[in-house]
């Protein structure tokens, strides 16, 4: 199975204040894309990173992270699942922009466990430095 060329999930900081870090969240594949602005606390970014830590621990491992916004706010859901005994994993990213475009996108792509570890570390760096970006790239076979 070949992964979508260039599929990815990316968080880029655009602004911060003492309480919140505003990030543009982009998800894309070769044919689809979605983007929206989200507000995170340092704690929520660390929680997101922690949910990714050590994935997968078994062939039945699955994890998810979702923002907890109001019904009128933007929504982000990132789900991970392991689908083979060799540790092959997939990511599903759903972005719903209820504030600006009123559009939604769901991007699904294969990921390597090592790439998840790098992404988690980049999320921790955003939380501590309140700047930068974190990118989870697909596996291209």
ZIKA-V150058 format. One record per backbone hydrogen bond with DSSP energy under -1.0 kcal/mol. CO is the residue of the C=O (numbers start at 1). NH is the residue of the N-H. If there is no record, write none. Layout:
BEGIN
CO,NH  CO,NH
END
This chain:
BEGIN
4,7  7,138  8,28  9,136  10,26  11,134  12,24  15,22  20,17  21,40  22,14  22,15  23,38  24,12  25,36  26,10  27,34  28,8  32,29  34,27  36,25  38,23  40,21  41,45  42,46  43,47  44,48  45,49  46,50  47,51  52,55  58,61  61,82  63,80  65,78  70,73  75,96  76,67  77,94  78,65  79,92  80,63  81,90  84,87  88,83  89,111  90,81  91,109  92,79  93,107  94,77  95,105  96,75  97,102  103,97  105,95  107,93  109,91  110,139  112,116  113,117  114,118  115,119  116,120  117,121  118,122  119,123  120,124  121,125  122,126  123,127  124,128  125,129  126,130  132,13  134,11  136,9
END
